[in-house]
């Protein structure tokens, strides 16, 4: 097990009939989040983010920019303390069919930005609040 685990994913958005929408997933624990996952050997962090989004949600995306990197330590049942980094990107949807990877997540849907923000505050992970806030600011939206 590496001393540092790298994951990547993104806040995916699309313009639908001229309106901006934000993608949220419901993870296996019933919490709202963003598609993300671990890097595979030989992959760049950006490639990981786009692959995980495609696998978990069916959406093919294009990276606009890095939103931020969250770093934390979690306790692995076998390996003990593991340092983890999650790289979150702002990703524009370029196509694909929206469908959840049910082995990994419960559901995926598009939300108006205000709804996405309210749902994040109510049912999301605290450390994702500023990721969504920063993504919305990058999209020139007020929260």
N, C-alpha and C positions, 0 to 999 in steps of 0.2 A: 504494500500500500504506500503510495507516495506521501511525503510529509505535507504536500499541498495538493488539494483537489481543486481543479478548475472546472467551473460550469459556465455556460453562456446561454443567453436567451434574449428575449426582447419584448418591448411594448410594441405591438403590431397595430397599425392604424390603416384605415382606408377611407377614400372619399366615395360615398354612396349617394347618388342623385344630388351631388353638390354638398352633401353634409359629411362631416368628419365623424368616423366611428372608431372606437377603441376595442380591441379584442381582450377579453379576459377568459381564463380557463378556471374551471373548478377542479382542484386537485383531488387526489384519492382520499384526502382527509376532510373533504368538504369545504375547504377554504379557497377563496378567490386568489388567483395569482397570474403569473405570466408564464408562457411556455419557456422551459429551459431544461438543460441537462448537461451531463458530463462530456468532456472532450474525449474523442477517440484518438488513438495513436496517429500522428502525422497530420492532424487537422489543425488549422489555425482556429483561434478563438471565434473569429467571424464565421468561419465555415460551420463550427459547432452550433452557433446561435441559429443560423439559417436552417441547418439540418434538423435541429430539435423542434423548431417552429413547424417545419414541414411534416415531421413525423407525428408530433402531438396534435396538430390542428388541421393538417391538410393544406395549409396556406403556403404559397411560394412567395417569399419576400425579398426585399432589397434594403440593405442597410443604409440609413441616412447618416447616422453618427452614433458615437458611444454616449450613452446617458450617464452611466457611472458604474463603479465597481463596488460591490458590497463584500466586505471581508468579515468572517466570523469563525468561531471554533465550535465544532459539535463533537459529541462523544459517540464514537463508534463502538458497538458491543464487543468487537474483537480487537480492533486496533487502538482503542483509546481515543485520546484527543486528536482531532483532525482539523487542520487549518483549511478553510474553504474560501474560495474567491468566486463570486458570481459576477460575470460581465454582462451588463444589460445594454442592449442597443435599441435605438429608435428604428423600427423596421416598417417600411411601406409595403402593404399587400400588393402583389403583382398578379395574383390569380390563384388557381387551385380550387378545390372543393372543401368547404368547411366541414370537417368531420373529426370528432375526438378519437384519439388513440386510447381505446378503453382499457388497455392493459396499464396505462400510465395515468390517465386523467378521467374524470367523470363526464365533463362536458366542456364545450367551448361556445362562445357567442360574441356578437358585436353589440356594443352599447354606445349611446350618445355619451359624449365626454362627461357631462354632469352626472349621469347615471353611473358611469364607470367609477367616478370619484367617490360618490356616495356609497357604492357597493364595496369599494376598496376600504373605506374607513370602517364600514360595518363588519365585513366578512373577510378582509384581506389580512396579510401579515404586516405587522407594524413597520418592519424594515423596508417594505415595499412602498410605503406612503410617499416618501420623498422621491422614489424612482418614478412613480406615476405623476407626481406633481411636476418634477423636472421635465418629463416627457411632454406633458400638456403645455408647459411653458415653451419648450422647444417648438411646439406646433402653434405657438402664438395664441394659446387659449388661457383664459383666466380660470383659476379653480376656486 
